[in-house]
């Protein structure tokens, strides 16, 4: 049996996580998503079938390793989206806990 060996392209290891967050895109209403894993400077989210724009603000409530901020989509696979942290500044008008 032939095994395929794929080259690891990640700059930092991923860590599993199951945490609700909200995606804020433009002036629209924030939408829930699930962060399924994170790495230093990036997240993998499940958007539950909603379209995730190429750039968005991720809003979280409480504390934890994932960070509020502006993210840019790096890849898409089904309902999953991988995004990198672009800026830790987040939208000041909406919060995940609202």
C-alpha beads as a LAMMPS data file, in Angstrom:
LAMMPS data file: protein, C-alpha beads

98 atoms
97 bonds

1 atom types
1 bond types

-500.0 500.0 xlo xhi
-500.0 500.0 ylo yhi
-500.0 500.0 zlo zhi

Masses

1 110.0

Atoms # bond

1 1 1 0.000 0.000 0.000
2 1 1 1.372 3.403 -0.987
3 1 1 1.292 6.135 1.691
4 1 1 1.201 9.761 0.691
5 1 1 3.464 12.020 2.689
6 1 1 2.370 15.623 2.692
7 1 1 4.643 18.464 3.606
8 1 1 3.595 20.400 6.704
9 1 1 3.022 24.007 5.644
10 1 1 1.837 25.447 8.953
11 1 1 4.118 27.952 10.636
12 1 1 2.808 27.020 14.108
13 1 1 1.107 23.887 15.496
14 1 1 -2.683 23.733 15.807
15 1 1 -4.482 23.107 19.077
16 1 1 -8.048 21.742 19.233
17 1 1 -10.644 24.053 20.708
18 1 1 -14.433 24.228 20.738
19 1 1 -15.487 27.775 21.449
20 1 1 -18.348 29.895 20.166
21 1 1 -17.480 33.270 18.705
22 1 1 -19.082 35.805 16.392
23 1 1 -18.029 36.965 12.961
24 1 1 -18.593 40.652 12.298
25 1 1 -18.446 41.564 8.621
26 1 1 -18.947 45.203 7.760
27 1 1 -21.991 46.804 9.344
28 1 1 -24.079 43.623 9.297
29 1 1 -25.253 41.750 12.337
30 1 1 -22.608 39.486 13.963
31 1 1 -23.097 35.785 13.190
32 1 1 -22.126 32.822 15.351
33 1 1 -19.332 30.471 14.382
34 1 1 -17.400 27.735 16.166
35 1 1 -13.636 27.943 16.581
36 1 1 -12.502 24.332 16.128
37 1 1 -8.778 24.872 16.489
38 1 1 -6.234 27.629 16.736
39 1 1 -2.574 28.268 16.263
40 1 1 -0.383 31.219 17.036
41 1 1 -1.886 33.919 14.854
42 1 1 -4.662 31.876 13.268
43 1 1 -7.951 30.036 13.693
44 1 1 -10.021 27.347 12.022
45 1 1 -13.722 28.033 12.241
46 1 1 -16.938 26.326 11.251
47 1 1 -19.392 28.939 10.011
48 1 1 -22.454 26.625 9.996
49 1 1 -23.022 27.174 6.266
50 1 1 -22.876 30.969 6.377
51 1 1 -20.670 32.795 3.891
52 1 1 -17.508 34.109 5.545
53 1 1 -16.102 37.178 3.779
54 1 1 -12.394 37.303 2.911
55 1 1 -11.829 39.752 5.793
56 1 1 -13.809 39.841 9.030
57 1 1 -13.653 40.713 12.722
58 1 1 -13.777 37.789 15.148
59 1 1 -15.477 38.604 18.461
60 1 1 -15.127 36.431 21.547
61 1 1 -16.494 36.716 25.050
62 1 1 -14.515 35.865 28.156
63 1 1 -10.880 34.939 28.268
64 1 1 -8.924 32.263 26.473
65 1 1 -6.179 31.701 23.938
66 1 1 -8.112 32.883 20.860
67 1 1 -8.056 36.625 20.308
68 1 1 -10.499 39.281 19.154
69 1 1 -9.268 40.963 16.033
70 1 1 -9.349 41.353 12.300
71 1 1 -8.768 38.130 10.349
72 1 1 -8.099 37.289 6.712
73 1 1 -9.277 34.013 5.134
74 1 1 -6.383 31.818 3.966
75 1 1 -8.315 28.713 2.897
76 1 1 -11.853 27.306 2.644
77 1 1 -12.951 23.675 2.810
78 1 1 -16.688 22.995 2.991
79 1 1 -18.053 24.819 6.040
80 1 1 -14.564 25.225 7.521
81 1 1 -12.459 28.331 7.064
82 1 1 -8.845 28.933 8.029
83 1 1 -7.923 32.534 8.790
84 1 1 -4.904 34.425 10.034
85 1 1 -4.899 37.256 12.542
86 1 1 -4.159 40.535 10.763
87 1 1 -4.757 43.021 13.582
88 1 1 -5.724 42.743 17.242
89 1 1 -7.890 45.835 16.929
90 1 1 -11.523 44.824 16.795
91 1 1 -14.821 46.451 16.140
92 1 1 -15.673 48.683 19.118
93 1 1 -19.390 48.901 18.356
94 1 1 -20.200 45.185 18.749
95 1 1 -19.055 42.620 21.267
96 1 1 -19.588 38.859 21.357
97 1 1 -21.199 39.006 24.773
98 1 1 -23.908 41.448 23.641

Bonds

1 1 1 2
2 1 2 3
3 1 3 4
4 1 4 5
5 1 5 6
6 1 6 7
7 1 7 8
8 1 8 9
9 1 9 10
10 1 10 11
11 1 11 12
12 1 12 13
13 1 13 14
14 1 14 15
15 1 15 16
16 1 16 17
17 1 17 18
18 1 18 19
19 1 19 20
20 1 20 21
21 1 21 22
22 1 22 23
23 1 23 24
24 1 24 25
25 1 25 26
26 1 26 27
27 1 27 28
28 1 28 29
29 1 29 30
30 1 30 31
31 1 31 32
32 1 32 33
33 1 33 34
34 1 34 35
35 1 35 36
36 1 36 37
37 1 37 38
38 1 38 39
39 1 39 40
40 1 40 41
41 1 41 42
42 1 42 43
43 1 43 44
44 1 44 45
45 1 45 46
46 1 46 47
47 1 47 48
48 1 48 49
49 1 49 50
50 1 50 51
51 1 51 52
52 1 52 53
53 1 53 54
54 1 54 55
55 1 55 56
56 1 56 57
57 1 57 58
58 1 58 59
59 1 59 60
60 1 60 61
61 1 61 62
62 1 62 63
63 1 63 64
64 1 64 65
65 1 65 66
66 1 66 67
67 1 67 68
68 1 68 69
69 1 69 70
70 1 70 71
71 1 71 72
72 1 72 73
73 1 73 74
74 1 74 75
75 1 75 76
76 1 76 77
77 1 77 78
78 1 78 79
79 1 79 80
80 1 80 81
81 1 81 82
82 1 82 83
83 1 83 84
84 1 84 85
85 1 85 86
86 1 86 87
87 1 87 88
88 1 88 89
89 1 89 90
90 1 90 91
91 1 91 92
92 1 92 93
93 1 93 94
94 1 94 95
95 1 95 96
96 1 96 97
97 1 97 98
